[in-house]
Amino acid sequence: MNYTKEDVINALGIGSLAAELQEQVIGAFLNTLEARTGEAVSASLSDEQLQEFTTIVDSKGDEAAEQWLKETVAGYDGIEEVEYNKLVAEIQAAGDAMLGT
């Protein structure tokens, strides 16, 4: 699943931030989401599958690699959604703690 900027803005409640700051937050969020999803997915792949995935990334790029993951990893979109929801919850909790709410 691909999350849009609007998805992230709404989920994190950052609509009132300046556009430049929104872009920074969204970039950091999506990079973290990609890393966490990658970690979760790689744990389910065999060594051979990891090698095949690396070859696809190197030769065909990220879009082809994501398509391969969707075809190869059962529940790939679900894994990404779980990681997305966990990350949103962590950020919301940190914001609440900072604000004392």
C-alpha positions in Angstrom: 0.0 0.0 0.0 1.3 3.4 -0.8 0.5 6.2 1.6 0.0 9.7 0.3 1.2 12.9 2.0 -2.4 13.6 2.9 -2.7 10.2 4.6 0.4 11.0 6.8 -0.7 14.6 7.5 -4.1 13.4 8.6 -2.8 10.4 10.6 -0.3 12.5 12.5 -2.5 15.6 12.8 0.2 17.9 11.4 -2.0 19.9 9.0 -1.3 23.1 10.9 2.5 22.9 10.6 4.3 25.0 8.0 4.6 23.2 4.6 8.4 22.9 4.9 8.1 21.2 8.3 5.3 19.0 7.1 7.6 17.8 4.3 10.4 17.0 6.8 8.0 15.1 9.0 6.5 13.2 6.1 9.9 12.3 4.7 11.2 11.0 8.0 7.9 9.1 8.6 8.0 7.4 5.2 11.7 6.5 5.5 11.1 5.0 8.9 8.0 3.1 7.6 10.0 1.7 4.7 12.8 0.6 6.9 10.5 -1.1 9.4 8.4 -2.8 6.7 11.7 -4.0 5.1 12.9 -5.4 8.4 9.6 -7.2 9.0 9.4 -8.6 5.4 13.1 -9.7 5.3 12.5 -11.8 8.4 10.0 -13.9 6.4 12.3 -14.4 3.3 14.7 -17.2 2.7 18.3 -16.5 1.9 17.6 -17.3 -1.8 14.6 -14.9 -1.8 16.7 -12.2 -0.2 19.3 -12.6 -2.9 16.6 -12.5 -5.6 15.1 -9.4 -4.0 18.5 -7.6 -3.9 19.1 -8.5 -7.5 15.8 -7.0 -8.5 16.4 -3.8 -6.6 19.8 -3.4 -8.2 18.8 -4.2 -11.7 15.2 -3.1 -12.0 14.6 -0.5 -9.2 12.3 0.0 -6.3 9.0 -0.3 -8.1 9.8 -3.7 -9.5 11.1 -4.8 -6.1 7.9 -3.7 -4.4 5.9 -5.6 -7.0 8.0 -8.7 -6.4 7.4 -8.4 -2.7 3.6 -8.1 -3.2 3.7 -11.3 -5.3 6.1 -13.2 -3.1 5.4 -12.3 0.5 2.0 -13.5 1.7 0.3 -10.6 3.4 2.8 -7.9 2.3 0.2 -5.1 2.3 -0.9 -6.2 5.8 2.6 -6.1 7.1 3.0 -2.6 5.8 -0.3 -1.5 7.3 0.7 -3.0 10.7 4.0 -1.1 10.6 2.2 2.1 9.5 -0.3 1.9 12.4 2.4 1.1 14.9 4.5 4.1 13.8 1.5 6.4 13.9 0.6 5.2 17.4 4.2 5.8 18.6 4.3 9.3 17.2 0.9 10.2 18.7 2.0 8.8 22.0 5.2 10.8 22.0 3.3 13.9 21.1 0.9 13.3 23.9 3.7 12.8 26.3 5.4 16.0 25.2 2.2 17.9 25.6 1.4 16.2 28.9 -2.0 14.9 27.7 
